[in-house]
Amino acid sequence: MTTAALDRDPPAVAGGSPAKTTPYRQERRYGEEELAELREALEQGTLFYAQGQKVKALEKAFAESVGAAHAIACSSGTAAIHSALIAAGVSPGDEVIVTPITDMGSIAPILYQGAIPVFADLDPHTYNIAPTSVAARITPRTRAILAVHLAGNACDLRALKKIADRHGLLLIEDCAQAHGARYEGRAVGTWGQIGCYSYNEFKHISCGDGGVVVTEDAALAKKLRLATDKCYDRSPDALVRQPVFLANNYRMTELQGAVALAQLRKLPSIVQRRRDWCGALNERLRDVPGISLPQVTSGCDPSWWFYLMRVKPQTLRADADRLAEALRAEGLPVSAHYIGNCLYEYPIFTQHSAFERGEHPYAAYPYARGKCPEAEAILETGVMLAVKESYSDADLEETIYAIRRVARWFAGQ
Ligand SMILES: Cc1ncc(COP(=O)(O)O)c(C=O)c1O
C-alpha cells in the first residue's frame, strides 16, 4: 500500500489495517562462530578460567575494545557491579547514589555490602541521573556514584566526574545496557574508576549470563580479580588461600568466555545497525504531535538498547496505556511504563525487607513515592519500543508510519 493510501486509512484501533504488514526481521544471534569457540574451549580439557585460554582471550579483547588497561570477566552484570563495589571499598553504612530506573542488579550489590542506595532524580529527556540531583544527595557518608547508562545512552559523564572528583567519590559506571556506547569519543565504562558490563541473554551481546569489569588502575584490577573469586589469589607465586576481604564466587567459565569472545566480534555491527535504525526514528519522528522522543546526551554516540518515548497527554489526548495499545494494534512491539515503578517503591525498600532479621543501615532510610518526581513521570508517560539490530528498512518505514498515524489520530490532526 502507498503512503498516501495509508494516510487516509484510520489506525488499526479504529478499524484500519495494521501498519505492520510483515513481522519484524529476526536473525539468529548464535551461530558457527560461537560453536567454533566452544569446541576449542572443550578441547582444552578444562573449563576453569585460570587454566584455560578463552576467558583470558575475552578479557584481552574486551579491554582493547573499550580502550581500558584491564578487563576482568565474571558471572553476570550484577556480579560485575558487586565486584566493583567490593574493590572500591564500599562498606556498611556507606551511601551510593544511583538512579531509581534500573534493574535490581544495579542495586542488590549495594545492599549486600551493607550500604545504602540513595536515589537521585533524572533528566526528563535523556532518562539518566541529573548531576544537580546527584550533587544535592551527597552527604558525609556518600562513597560512590553508580552511573547507569540507560538504554545505551550515556549519563552526563563530564558533570558526574567533576562532582565525584570534587567530593572525593568513586565514579562507577553500569554499562549493562550500553555496550558500544561512547561519550566524547571514549567508551562508556572508561570515564569512572570502574566500568561494569552484562552479558545476559537480553543485552547487545550475550553468553547466556556473564559480566565484565574494566579499569585503568592496576591496583583496582588486582582487587577486582580477587573480588570475583572468593579472594583467592590464583597467580603462580601466591599463597592461594589467604582471603583478606569478603568475596563471592563470581567466576566466568571457559564456556561463557568462548561464546562471549565470539559475540564481542559482532558488537560493532550490532551497534552500528541499532544506531542507524534508532537515529532514523529520532530524525523522522521529530514533528509528531504529543510524543516526546528520547534525547541523546550531548557528546554521546548511543548504542540504543531500547527506544523509550514519552506521551505528552495534553497534546496527544491519550495516556501511555492508550498509545501503547494503539501501537500494538499496528503490530509494534511496545509496552507502557517500562519497569512500572521506581525501584524505591519496591517492597524491599518501602518495607525494608531485604533480610528477615537484624539491622541493616538502609532500614533507617525512608523510601517512598515522591522521592524522584521526574523519574516517576518518565515511567508514568513512557512507551517503550523493543529494538533489535536485525530490524530492516521496511520495518523502519512501517514503524514510523504507525507512530505518525496513531499520534495524529489521537491528537485530532
Ligand atoms: C542497567 C542494568 N544493570 C545491571 C543489570 C544486571 O545484569 P545481569 O542480569 O547480567 O546480572 C542489568 C540487567 O538487566 C541492567 O539492565
The ligand as an SDF file (V2000), in Angstrom:
LIG
                    3D

 16 16  0  0  0  0  0  0  0  0999 V2000
   21.2140   -1.4150   33.9380 C   0  0  0  0  0  0  0  0  0  0  0  0
   21.4340   -2.8210   34.3980 C   0  0  0  0  0  0  0  0  0  0  0  0
   22.3080   -3.0660   35.3850 N   0  0  0  0  0  0  0  0  0  0  0  0
   22.5570   -4.3090   35.8170 C   0  0  0  0  0  0  0  0  0  0  0  0
   21.9230   -5.3990   35.2650 C   0  0  0  0  0  0  0  0  0  0  0  0
   22.2130   -6.7540   35.8030 C   0  0  0  0  0  0  0  0  0  0  0  0
   22.8300   -7.5660   34.8440 O   0  0  0  0  0  0  0  0  0  0  0  0
   22.7170   -9.1680   34.9570 P   0  0  0  0  0  0  0  0  0  0  0  0
   21.3270   -9.5610   34.6170 O   0  0  0  0  0  0  0  0  0  0  0  0
   23.7330   -9.6550   33.9790 O   0  0  0  0  0  0  0  0  0  0  0  0
   23.0950   -9.5350   36.3510 O   0  0  0  0  0  0  0  0  0  0  0  0
   21.0060   -5.2060   34.2340 C   0  0  0  0  0  0  0  0  0  0  0  0
   20.2850   -6.3480   33.6370 C   0  0  0  0  0  0  0  0  0  0  0  0
   19.1740   -6.3070   33.2230 O   0  0  0  0  0  0  0  0  0  0  0  0
   20.7540   -3.8850   33.7840 C   0  0  0  0  0  0  0  0  0  0  0  0
   19.8900   -3.6340   32.7870 O   0  0  0  0  0  0  0  0  0  0  0  0
  1  2  1  0
  2  3  1  0
  2 15  2  0
  3  4  2  0
  4  5  1  0
  5  6  1  0
  5 12  2  0
  6  7  1  0
  7  8  1  0
  8  9  2  0
  8 10  1  0
  8 11  1  0
 12 13  1  0
 12 15  1  0
 13 14  2  0
 15 16  1  0
M  END
$$$$
